[in-house]
């Protein structure tokens, strides 16, 4: 496996994960009522709890995305 192949792999991982993150963020912004209705009834959660969990999920996803996908791609771009 060469550096060019790894660079292309991480580039596509970055594109796909950024798209998933943006889609999830948009769904959590515009579909918050639906998310609350579904999860609030299933698990008896308050709106504050659902909002905190959505925020925590997006924060965790963003950190994992940056550390494991974006940074390796940037490093490979610098190396080549």
C-alpha positions as CSV (number, residue, x, y, z in Angstrom):
1,X,0.0,0.0,0.0
2,X,1.5,3.3,-1.1
3,X,1.0,6.9,0.2
4,X,-1.1,7.9,-2.8
5,X,-3.6,5.2,-2.1
6,X,-3.8,6.1,1.5
7,X,-4.2,9.8,0.7
8,X,-7.1,9.0,-1.7
9,X,-8.6,6.7,0.9
10,X,-8.6,9.3,3.7
11,X,-9.8,12.0,1.2
12,X,-12.9,10.0,0.5
13,X,-13.3,9.1,4.2
14,X,-13.2,12.9,4.9
15,X,-15.8,13.7,2.2
16,X,-18.2,11.0,3.3
17,X,-17.8,11.6,7.0
18,X,-18.2,15.4,6.6
19,X,-21.4,14.7,4.6
20,X,-22.8,12.4,7.2
21,X,-22.0,15.0,9.9
22,X,-23.7,17.8,8.0
23,X,-26.7,15.6,7.3
24,X,-26.9,14.6,11.0
25,X,-26.6,18.2,12.1
26,X,-29.3,19.4,9.7
27,X,-31.6,16.6,10.8
28,X,-31.0,17.4,14.5
29,X,-31.7,21.1,13.8
30,X,-34.8,20.8,11.6
31,X,-36.2,17.5,12.9
32,X,-35.7,18.1,16.6
33,X,-39.5,17.8,17.3
34,X,-39.7,14.4,15.5
35,X,-36.5,13.2,17.3
36,X,-38.0,14.2,20.7
37,X,-41.4,12.6,20.0
38,X,-39.8,9.3,19.0
39,X,-37.1,9.1,21.7
40,X,-39.0,10.9,24.4
41,X,-41.8,8.4,24.2
42,X,-39.6,5.4,23.9
43,X,-37.3,6.2,26.8
44,X,-39.3,8.8,28.7
45,X,-36.8,11.6,28.2
46,X,-37.4,15.3,28.6
47,X,-36.7,17.8,25.8
48,X,-33.6,19.1,27.8
49,X,-32.2,15.6,28.0
50,X,-32.8,14.9,24.3
51,X,-31.1,18.2,23.4
52,X,-28.1,17.4,25.6
53,X,-27.8,14.0,24.1
54,X,-28.0,15.4,20.5
55,X,-25.3,18.0,21.4
56,X,-23.1,15.3,23.0
57,X,-23.5,13.0,20.0
58,X,-22.6,15.7,17.5
59,X,-19.6,16.8,19.6
60,X,-18.3,13.3,19.9
61,X,-18.8,12.6,16.2
62,X,-16.9,15.8,15.3
63,X,-14.0,15.0,17.6
64,X,-13.7,11.4,16.3
65,X,-14.0,12.7,12.7
66,X,-11.2,15.3,13.2
67,X,-8.8,13.0,15.1
68,X,-9.2,9.8,13.0
69,X,-10.1,11.0,9.5
70,X,-9.3,14.7,8.9
71,X,-5.9,14.9,10.6
72,X,-4.5,11.7,8.9
73,X,-5.5,13.1,5.5
74,X,-3.9,16.4,6.2
75,X,-0.7,14.7,7.4
76,X,-0.6,12.6,4.2
77,X,-1.2,15.7,2.1
78,X,1.8,17.4,3.8
79,X,4.0,14.3,3.4
80,X,3.4,14.0,-0.4
